[in-house]
Amino acid sequence: SIGGGGGGGGGRQESMDDFEAYFEEDAPDIKFNFNDKSQQYPKVKAASVEKLILRLTHEKFPDVKFRDTFLLTYRSFMTPTQLLNMLIQRFETSAPIAYTPAQRDEFTATVKKTIELRVLSVLKSWIESHVDDFVEVPDLKDNLIAFISGPMSVMGAPAEQLRKTLDRRLAAGKEMSKCATEAMTKPLMIKELRPGSISLDDLASAELARQMCVLEFDLYSAISSKECLNLAWSKKDKEKNAPHILAAIDQFNRTSRWVTYEIVHRLQLKSRVVALEKLIKLAEELRKMNNYNGVMEILSGINSSPVRRLKKTWESISDHYREKLQQLEDVMLHEQNYKAYRAALHNCDPPTIPYVGVYLTDLTFIEEGNKDKIDGLINFDKRYHTAAVISEIQQYQKIGYWHITEVPAIREFLTTIDGATEEETYEWSMKVEPRKQWEALETLLMEEEKLRDSLRYAQLRIADLEASNKRYQAQVNSLTTELRKWRRISMKPAASPVLSSMLSSAGPSLLVPSDMGG
């Protein structure tokens, strides 16, 4: 049970003044971290689900950080339906049996009313911050509405306001307050773009960076808190449980492969240098727009083995771009747990797209480095760490690149780009800049010989087709002549012996294919 005046449990008989002390001491079903002085209230280290609910709605501890952490991570140890049922049970709590009538009256007038307000506050935060739960989970919304209209209706106006909040959030979905005061930027174009025929050479680096920001913010802002729990993106049913994280990963990988391919498939050295410098420029523009995820996409492709081995290409880029690339790599360096990147991220103004890979690494470290339970109790200290990462992810989801005019043709290009496998791009790399010159010459000669063989075969085939066509034409001409003779000789419907003979001997060969010109 989770009722009983703010704690209960274990047969302990509390007095009205004993609740606060009870929640400041370790017990069999709750443990505290007394060394952590970062919070106003004792920080829960581990507890049973029942004690977590009591703490969440306790009349003496309106702990906002605990509440936010709980709502961000509760799906790692219970379901939304279980949470709602336990909150309803908590709302309907009653005074301990051992209380005197006077104590019960006092409990109902003070403690119970406070608990009811705490439950309402938790429900409001749940609706405001995680309304998707009430859309995705069957019957959860209906059960909540039934509770608001039933037991909670005794609260009057607060209950009515909660219902309005639910209706508003369900109608609005995940709201983003767009910056209406910012002017829309005009796209920078090199030439008119047609969907399906766009390449890197057609686009200005600045405009491509803008469109990448628009697309990738859409992907990033769609990531929900539940996708970040229990390594959902790498477990069974990951497509169902973490679709938006997987979509962001897929876009990252395809963009990186495209970057590699754009460089290595160009046969001319000058063309490779132009592509490499343009991609460095693109990464620089992304850095200016605080799209660190995009910067890492470009750097990942540029620093792939097939590109890094292109010695002549790297020797030919200008010092200006070489310096710009070094600056970008210094920011995104993975040393000291991405210290430079984290500092840059935390000091920039939104809109921003963080590098998602760092968050996934942090969440993996927390999940694998901490036990899920301590002495049979839910390890809530682990949830604090997980919630801190999720909170930062959500922090950068609030403001997007709404001042940028989206170009549908470029968005289509970005959502369909891809390169080739690492093996294929390495083969391209070896072709354009082989280890030894004679290897390149031998490869070219072999490919030339293959082309000549194909040409000779095609020429022989054409000659055979032309000879067959002449034979078919001769037969047709002979038949035409016999038909004319037959019509002149006799008015009777009798077949010419010659014609019958030729028809018999010609057989199927008279069925001339339409593409033979007969």
Contacts in CASP RR format, 6 or more apart in sequence:
PFRMAT RR
TARGET T0000
AUTHOR 0000-0000-0000
METHOD contacts of the structure
MODEL  1
SIGGGGGGGGGRQESMDDFEAYFEEDAPDIKFNFNDKSQQYPKVKAASVE
KLILRLTHEKFPDVKFRDTFLLTYRSFMTPTQLLNMLIQRFETSAPIAYT
PAQRDEFTATVKKTIELRVLSVLKSWIESHVDDFVEVPDLKDNLIAFISG
PMSVMGAPAEQLRKTLDRRLAAGKEMSKCATEAMTKPLMIKELRPGSISL
DDLASAELARQMCVLEFDLYSAISSKECLNLAWSKKDKEKNAPHILAAID
QFNRTSRWVTYEIVHRLQLKSRVVALEKLIKLAEELRKMNNYNGVMEILS
GINSSPVRRLKKTWESISDHYREKLQQLEDVMLHEQNYKAYRAALHNCDP
PTIPYVGVYLTDLTFIEEGNKDKIDGLINFDKRYHTAAVISEIQQYQKIG
YWHITEVPAIREFLTTIDGATEEETYEWSMKVEPRKQWEALETLLMEEEK
LRDSLRYAQLRIADLEASNKRYQAQVNSLTTELRKWRRISMKPAASPVLS
SMLSSAGPSLLVPSDMGG
1 9 0 8 1.000
1 50 0 8 1.000
1 89 0 8 1.000
2 50 0 8 1.000
2 53 0 8 1.000
2 54 0 8 1.000
2 86 0 8 1.000
2 89 0 8 1.000
2 90 0 8 1.000
2 93 0 8 1.000
3 54 0 8 1.000
3 89 0 8 1.000
3 90 0 8 1.000
3 93 0 8 1.000
3 94 0 8 1.000
4 93 0 8 1.000
4 94 0 8 1.000
4 95 0 8 1.000
4 96 0 8 1.000
5 14 0 8 1.000
5 19 0 8 1.000
5 59 0 8 1.000
5 93 0 8 1.000
5 95 0 8 1.000
5 96 0 8 1.000
5 107 0 8 1.000
5 111 0 8 1.000
5 112 0 8 1.000
5 115 0 8 1.000
6 19 0 8 1.000
6 54 0 8 1.000
6 58 0 8 1.000
6 59 0 8 1.000
6 93 0 8 1.000
6 111 0 8 1.000
6 115 0 8 1.000
7 14 0 8 1.000
7 19 0 8 1.000
7 22 0 8 1.000
7 23 0 8 1.000
7 51 0 8 1.000
7 54 0 8 1.000
7 58 0 8 1.000
8 14 0 8 1.000
8 96 0 8 1.000
9 29 0 8 1.000
10 28 0 8 1.000
12 22 0 8 1.000
13 96 0 8 1.000
13 98 0 8 1.000
14 22 0 8 1.000
14 96 0 8 1.000
16 103 0 8 1.000
16 106 0 8 1.000
16 107 0 8 1.000
16 111 0 8 1.000
19 58 0 8 1.000
19 59 0 8 1.000
19 60 0 8 1.000
19 111 0 8 1.000
20 60 0 8 1.000
23 30 0 8 1.000
23 42 0 8 1.000
23 55 0 8 1.000
23 58 0 8 1.000
23 60 0 8 1.000
23 61 0 8 1.000
24 32 0 8 1.000
24 42 0 8 1.000
25 32 0 8 1.000
26 32 0 8 1.000
27 51 0 8 1.000
29 47 0 8 1.000
29 48 0 8 1.000
29 50 0 8 1.000
29 51 0 8 1.000
29 377 0 8 1.000
30 44 0 8 1.000
30 46 0 8 1.000
30 47 0 8 1.000
30 48 0 8 1.000
30 51 0 8 1.000
30 55 0 8 1.000
30 377 0 8 1.000
31 44 0 8 1.000
31 45 0 8 1.000
31 46 0 8 1.000
31 47 0 8 1.000
31 374 0 8 1.000
31 375 0 8 1.000
31 377 0 8 1.000
32 42 0 8 1.000
32 43 0 8 1.000
32 44 0 8 1.000
32 45 0 8 1.000
33 42 0 8 1.000
33 43 0 8 1.000
33 44 0 8 1.000
33 45 0 8 1.000
33 381 0 8 1.000
34 42 0 8 1.000
36 43 0 8 1.000
39 63 0 8 1.000
39 65 0 8 1.000
40 63 0 8 1.000
41 61 0 8 1.000
41 63 0 8 1.000
41 66 0 8 1.000
43 381 0 8 1.000
43 384 0 8 1.000
44 52 0 8 1.000
44 55 0 8 1.000
44 66 0 8 1.000
44 380 0 8 1.000
44 381 0 8 1.000
45 374 0 8 1.000
45 379 0 8 1.000
45 380 0 8 1.000
45 381 0 8 1.000
46 373 0 8 1.000
46 374 0 8 1.000
46 375 0 8 1.000
46 376 0 8 1.000
46 377 0 8 1.000
46 378 0 8 1.000
46 379 0 8 1.000
46 380 0 8 1.000
46 381 0 8 1.000
47 55 0 8 1.000
47 377 0 8 1.000
47 378 0 8 1.000
47 380 0 8 1.000
48 377 0 8 1.000
48 378 0 8 1.000
49 77 0 8 1.000
49 78 0 8 1.000
49 82 0 8 1.000
49 86 0 8 1.000
49 378 0 8 1.000
50 86 0 8 1.000
52 70 0 8 1.000
52 378 0 8 1.000
52 380 0 8 1.000
53 86 0 8 1.000
53 87 0 8 1.000
53 90 0 8 1.000
54 90 0 8 1.000
55 61 0 8 1.000
55 63 0 8 1.000
55 66 0 8 1.000
56 66 0 8 1.000
56 67 0 8 1.000
56 70 0 8 1.000
56 118 0 8 1.000
56 122 0 8 1.000
57 87 0 8 1.000
57 90 0 8 1.000
57 115 0 8 1.000
57 118 0 8 1.000
57 119 0 8 1.000
57 122 0 8 1.000
58 115 0 8 1.000
58 118 0 8 1.000
59 110 0 8 1.000
59 111 0 8 1.000
59 114 0 8 1.000
59 115 0 8 1.000
59 118 0 8 1.000
62 118 0 8 1.000
62 121 0 8 1.000
67 121 0 8 1.000
67 122 0 8 1.000
67 125 0 8 1.000
68 125 0 8 1.000
68 129 0 8 1.000
68 387 0 8 1.000
68 391 0 8 1.000
69 380 0 8 1.000
69 383 0 8 1.000
69 384 0 8 1.000
69 387 0 8 1.000
70 383 0 8 1.000
71 122 0 8 1.000
71 125 0 8 1.000
71 126 0 8 1.000
71 129 0 8 1.000
71 130 0 8 1.000
72 225 0 8 1.000
72 383 0 8 1.000
72 386 0 8 1.000
72 387 0 8 1.000
72 390 0 8 1.000
72 391 0 8 1.000
73 225 0 8 1.000
73 229 0 8 1.000
73 383 0 8 1.000
73 386 0 8 1.000
73 387 0 8 1.000
73 390 0 8 1.000
74 83 0 8 1.000
75 225 0 8 1.000
75 226 0 8 1.000
75 229 0 8 1.000
76 229 0 8 1.000
76 230 0 8 1.000
76 372 0 8 1.000
76 383 0 8 1.000
76 386 0 8 1.000
77 372 0 8 1.000
77 378 0 8 1.000
79 137 0 8 1.000
80 133 0 8 1.000
80 137 0 8 1.000
80 140 0 8 1.000
81 137 0 8 1.000
81 139 0 8 1.000
81 140 0 8 1.000
81 143 0 8 1.000
83 126 0 8 1.000
84 140 0 8 1.000
84 143 0 8 1.000
84 144 0 8 1.000
84 147 0 8 1.000
87 119 0 8 1.000
87 122 0 8 1.000
87 123 0 8 1.000
88 147 0 8 1.000
88 151 0 8 1.000
90 115 0 8 1.000
90 119 0 8 1.000
91 115 0 8 1.000
91 116 0 8 1.000
91 119 0 8 1.000
91 147 0 8 1.000
91 151 0 8 1.000
91 152 0 8 1.000
92 151 0 8 1.000
93 112 0 8 1.000
93 115 0 8 1.000
94 112 0 8 1.000
95 103 0 8 1.000
95 104 0 8 1.000
95 107 0 8 1.000
95 108 0 8 1.000
95 111 0 8 1.000
95 112 0 8 1.000
99 107 0 8 1.000
116 152 0 8 1.000
116 155 0 8 1.000
117 158 0 8 1.000
120 152 0 8 1.000
120 155 0 8 1.000
120 158 0 8 1.000
120 159 0 8 1.000
120 162 0 8 1.000
123 144 0 8 1.000
123 162 0 8 1.000
124 162 0 8 1.000
124 165 0 8 1.000
126 133 0 8 1.000
127 134 0 8 1.000
127 162 0 8 1.000
127 165 0 8 1.000
127 166 0 8 1.000
127 169 0 8 1.000
128 165 0 8 1.000
128 169 0 8 1.000
130 225 0 8 1.000
131 166 0 8 1.000
131 169 0 8 1.000
131 170 0 8 1.000
131 173 0 8 1.000
131 174 0 8 1.000
132 173 0 8 1.000
132 174 0 8 1.000
132 224 0 8 1.000
133 140 0 8 1.000
134 140 0 8 1.000
134 141 0 8 1.000
134 144 0 8 1.000
134 166 0 8 1.000
134 170 0 8 1.000
135 141 0 8 1.000
135 170 0 8 1.000
141 166 0 8 1.000
141 170 0 8 1.000
144 166 0 8 1.000
145 163 0 8 1.000
145 166 0 8 1.000
148 159 0 8 1.000
148 162 0 8 1.000
148 163 0 8 1.000
148 166 0 8 1.000
149 163 0 8 1.000
152 159 0 8 1.000
152 162 0 8 1.000
153 159 0 8 1.000
169 175 0 8 1.000
174 221 0 8 1.000
176 221 0 8 1.000
176 397 0 8 1.000
176 398 0 8 1.000
176 399 0 8 1.000
176 400 0 8 1.000
176 402 0 8 1.000
177 398 0 8 1.000
177 399 0 8 1.000
178 400 0 8 1.000
178 402 0 8 1.000
179 399 0 8 1.000
179 402 0 8 1.000
179 403 0 8 1.000
182 402 0 8 1.000
182 403 0 8 1.000
183 403 0 8 1.000
184 403 0 8 1.000
184 404 0 8 1.000
184 405 0 8 1.000
185 210 0 8 1.000
185 403 0 8 1.000
185 404 0 8 1.000
185 405 0 8 1.000
186 405 0 8 1.000
187 207 0 8 1.000
187 210 0 8 1.000
187 405 0 8 1.000
187 407 0 8 1.000
188 204 0 8 1.000
188 206 0 8 1.000
188 207 0 8 1.000
188 210 0 8 1.000
189 204 0 8 1.000
189 207 0 8 1.000
190 202 0 8 1.000
190 203 0 8 1.000
190 204 0 8 1.000
191 202 0 8 1.000
193 202 0 8 1.000
193 407 0 8 1.000
193 409 0 8 1.000
193 410 0 8 1.000
194 409 0 8 1.000
195 408 0 8 1.000
195 409 0 8 1.000
195 412 0 8 1.000
195 413 0 8 1.000
196 409 0 8 1.000
196 412 0 8 1.000
196 413 0 8 1.000
196 416 0 8 1.000
198 409 0 8 1.000
198 410 0 8 1.000
198 413 0 8 1.000
200 208 0 8 1.000
200 262 0 8 1.000
200 275 0 8 1.000
200 278 0 8 1.000
200 279 0 8 1.000
203 410 0 8 1.000
205 278 0 8 1.000
205 281 0 8 1.000
205 282 0 8 1.000
205 284 0 8 1.000
205 285 0 8 1.000
206 285 0 8 1.000
207 407 0 8 1.000
207 410 0 8 1.000
208 282 0 8 1.000
208 285 0 8 1.000
208 410 0 8 1.000
209 282 0 8 1.000
209 285 0 8 1.000
209 286 0 8 1.000
209 288 0 8 1.000
209 289 0 8 1.000
209 291 0 8 1.000
210 285 0 8 1.000
210 289 0 8 1.000
210 401 0 8 1.000
210 404 0 8 1.000
211 404 0 8 1.000
211 406 0 8 1.000
211 407 0 8 1.000
211 410 0 8 1.000
211 411 0 8 1.000
211 414 0 8 1.000
212 255 0 8 1.000
212 286 0 8 1.000
212 291 0 8 1.000
212 294 0 8 1.000
212 414 0 8 1.000
213 286 0 8 1.000
213 289 0 8 1.000
213 291 0 8 1.000
213 351 0 8 1.000
213 353 0 8 1.000
213 401 0 8 1.000
213 404 0 8 1.000
214 401 0 8 1.000
214 404 0 8 1.000
214 406 0 8 1.000
214 411 0 8 1.000
215 251 0 8 1.000
215 411 0 8 1.000
215 414 0 8 1.000
215 415 0 8 1.000
216 248 0 8 1.000
216 251 0 8 1.000
216 291 0 8 1.000
216 293 0 8 1.000
216 294 0 8 1.000
216 353 0 8 1.000
217 351 0 8 1.000
217 353 0 8 1.000
217 400 0 8 1.000
217 401 0 8 1.000
219 244 0 8 1.000
219 247 0 8 1.000
219 248 0 8 1.000
219 251 0 8 1.000
220 248 0 8 1.000
220 293 0 8 1.000
220 353 0 8 1.000
220 354 0 8 1.000
220 356 0 8 1.000
220 396 0 8 1.000
220 397 0 8 1.000
221 397 0 8 1.000
221 400 0 8 1.000
222 244 0 8 1.000
222 247 0 8 1.000
223 244 0 8 1.000
223 245 0 8 1.000
223 248 0 8 1.000
223 356 0 8 1.000
223 393 0 8 1.000
223 397 0 8 1.000
224 244 0 8 1.000
225 390 0 8 1.000
225 394 0 8 1.000
226 232 0 8 1.000
226 241 0 8 1.000
227 233 0 8 1.000
227 241 0 8 1.000
227 242 0 8 1.000
227 243 0 8 1.000
227 244 0 8 1.000
227 245 0 8 1.000
228 245 0 8 1.000
228 359 0 8 1.000
228 363 0 8 1.000
228 386 0 8 1.000
228 389 0 8 1.000
228 390 0 8 1.000
228 393 0 8 1.000
229 386 0 8 1.000
230 367 0 8 1.000
231 363 0 8 1.000
231 364 0 8 1.000
231 367 0 8 1.000
232 238 0 8 1.000
232 241 0 8 1.000
232 242 0 8 1.000
232 245 0 8 1.000
233 241 0 8 1.000
233 242 0 8 1.000
233 245 0 8 1.000
233 246 0 8 1.000
233 249 0 8 1.000
233 360 0 8 1.000
235 241 0 8 1.000
238 246 0 8 1.000
239 246 0 8 1.000
245 356 0 8 1.000
245 360 0 8 1.000
248 293 0 8 1.000
248 356 0 8 1.000
249 356 0 8 1.000
251 415 0 8 1.000
252 293 0 8 1.000
252 294 0 8 1.000
252 296 0 8 1.000
252 297 0 8 1.000
252 300 0 8 1.000
252 356 0 8 1.000
254 417 0 8 1.000
254 418 0 8 1.000
254 419 0 8 1.000
255 294 0 8 1.000
255 297 0 8 1.000
255 298 0 8 1.000
255 414 0 8 1.000
255 417 0 8 1.000
256 297 0 8 1.000
256 298 0 8 1.000
256 300 0 8 1.000
256 301 0 8 1.000
256 304 0 8 1.000
257 301 0 8 1.000
257 418 0 8 1.000
257 419 0 8 1.000
257 420 0 8 1.000
257 425 0 8 1.000
258 417 0 8 1.000
258 418 0 8 1.000
258 419 0 8 1.000
259 279 0 8 1.000
259 297 0 8 1.000
259 298 0 8 1.000
259 300 0 8 1.000
259 301 0 8 1.000
259 302 0 8 1.000
259 304 0 8 1.000
260 301 0 8 1.000
260 302 0 8 1.000
260 304 0 8 1.000
260 306 0 8 1.000
260 307 0 8 1.000
260 419 0 8 1.000
260 420 0 8 1.000
260 425 0 8 1.000
261 419 0 8 1.000
261 420 0 8 1.000
261 425 0 8 1.000
261 428 0 8 1.000
262 275 0 8 1.000
262 279 0 8 1.000
263 272 0 8 1.000
263 275 0 8 1.000
263 276 0 8 1.000
263 279 0 8 1.000
263 302 0 8 1.000
263 307 0 8 1.000
263 310 0 8 1.000
263 313 0 8 1.000
264 272 0 8 1.000
264 306 0 8 1.000
264 307 0 8 1.000
264 310 0 8 1.000
264 425 0 8 1.000
264 428 0 8 1.000
264 429 0 8 1.000
264 432 0 8 1.000
265 425 0 8 1.000
265 428 0 8 1.000
265 432 0 8 1.000
266 272 0 8 1.000
266 275 0 8 1.000
266 432 0 8 1.000
267 431 0 8 1.000
267 432 0 8 1.000
269 312 0 8 1.000
269 313 0 8 1.000
269 316 0 8 1.000
269 432 0 8 1.000
270 316 0 8 1.000
272 310 0 8 1.000
272 313 0 8 1.000
272 432 0 8 1.000
273 313 0 8 1.000
273 316 0 8 1.000
273 317 0 8 1.000
276 302 0 8 1.000
276 307 0 8 1.000
276 313 0 8 1.000
276 314 0 8 1.000
276 317 0 8 1.000
276 321 0 8 1.000
277 317 0 8 1.000
277 318 0 8 1.000
277 321 0 8 1.000
279 298 0 8 1.000
279 302 0 8 1.000
280 298 0 8 1.000
280 302 0 8 1.000
280 317 0 8 1.000
280 321 0 8 1.000
280 324 0 8 1.000
280 325 0 8 1.000
280 328 0 8 1.000
281 321 0 8 1.000
281 324 0 8 1.000
282 298 0 8 1.000
283 294 0 8 1.000
283 295 0 8 1.000
283 298 0 8 1.000
283 299 0 8 1.000
283 302 0 8 1.000
283 325 0 8 1.000
283 328 0 8 1.000
284 324 0 8 1.000
284 328 0 8 1.000
286 292 0 8 1.000
286 294 0 8 1.000
286 295 0 8 1.000
286 298 0 8 1.000
287 295 0 8 1.000
287 328 0 8 1.000
287 331 0 8 1.000
289 351 0 8 1.000
289 401 0 8 1.000
290 348 0 8 1.000
290 349 0 8 1.000
290 350 0 8 1.000
290 351 0 8 1.000
290 352 0 8 1.000
290 353 0 8 1.000
291 352 0 8 1.000
291 353 0 8 1.000
292 331 0 8 1.000
292 332 0 8 1.000
292 341 0 8 1.000
292 344 0 8 1.000
292 345 0 8 1.000
292 352 0 8 1.000
292 353 0 8 1.000
292 354 0 8 1.000
292 355 0 8 1.000
293 353 0 8 1.000
293 354 0 8 1.000
293 355 0 8 1.000
293 356 0 8 1.000
293 357 0 8 1.000
294 353 0 8 1.000
294 355 0 8 1.000
295 328 0 8 1.000
295 331 0 8 1.000
295 332 0 8 1.000
295 355 0 8 1.000
296 332 0 8 1.000
296 355 0 8 1.000
296 357 0 8 1.000
299 328 0 8 1.000
299 329 0 8 1.000
299 332 0 8 1.000
301 307 0 8 1.000
302 325 0 8 1.000
303 329 0 8 1.000
304 422 0 8 1.000
304 425 0 8 1.000
305 422 0 8 1.000
305 426 0 8 1.000
305 429 0 8 1.000
306 422 0 8 1.000
306 425 0 8 1.000
306 426 0 8 1.000
306 428 0 8 1.000
306 429 0 8 1.000
307 313 0 8 1.000
307 429 0 8 1.000
308 314 0 8 1.000
309 429 0 8 1.000
309 433 0 8 1.000
310 429 0 8 1.000
310 432 0 8 1.000
310 433 0 8 1.000
311 433 0 8 1.000
312 433 0 8 1.000
313 433 0 8 1.000
330 340 0 8 1.000
331 340 0 8 1.000
331 341 0 8 1.000
331 344 0 8 1.000
332 338 0 8 1.000
332 340 0 8 1.000
332 341 0 8 1.000
332 355 0 8 1.000
333 340 0 8 1.000
333 341 0 8 1.000
338 355 0 8 1.000
338 358 0 8 1.000
341 355 0 8 1.000
341 358 0 8 1.000
342 358 0 8 1.000
345 352 0 8 1.000
345 354 0 8 1.000
350 396 0 8 1.000
350 398 0 8 1.000
350 399 0 8 1.000
350 400 0 8 1.000
351 396 0 8 1.000
351 399 0 8 1.000
351 400 0 8 1.000
351 401 0 8 1.000
352 396 0 8 1.000
353 396 0 8 1.000
354 392 0 8 1.000
354 393 0 8 1.000
354 396 0 8 1.000
359 389 0 8 1.000
359 392 0 8 1.000
359 393 0 8 1.000
362 389 0 8 1.000
363 386 0 8 1.000
363 389 0 8 1.000
366 382 0 8 1.000
366 385 0 8 1.000
366 386 0 8 1.000
366 389 0 8 1.000
367 386 0 8 1.000
370 379 0 8 1.000
370 381 0 8 1.000
370 382 0 8 1.000
370 385 0 8 1.000
371 379 0 8 1.000
371 382 0 8 1.000
372 378 0 8 1.000
372 379 0 8 1.000
372 382 0 8 1.000
373 379 0 8 1.000
419 425 0 8 1.000
420 428 0 8 1.000
431 440 0 8 1.000
431 443 0 8 1.000
434 440 0 8 1.000
434 443 0 8 1.000
465 516 0 8 1.000
468 516 0 8 1.000
469 516 0 8 1.000
469 517 0 8 1.000
469 518 0 8 1.000
471 509 0 8 1.000
472 509 0 8 1.000
472 510 0 8 1.000
472 512 0 8 1.000
472 516 0 8 1.000
472 518 0 8 1.000
473 518 0 8 1.000
475 502 0 8 1.000
475 506 0 8 1.000
475 509 0 8 1.000
475 510 0 8 1.000
476 510 0 8 1.000
476 512 0 8 1.000
476 518 0 8 1.000
478 502 0 8 1.000
479 499 0 8 1.000
479 502 0 8 1.000
479 503 0 8 1.000
479 506 0 8 1.000
479 510 0 8 1.000
482 496 0 8 1.000
482 498 0 8 1.000
482 499 0 8 1.000
482 502 0 8 1.000
483 499 0 8 1.000
485 496 0 8 1.000
486 495 0 8 1.000
486 496 0 8 1.000
486 499 0 8 1.000
489 496 0 8 1.000
503 510 0 8 1.000
512 518 0 8 1.000
END
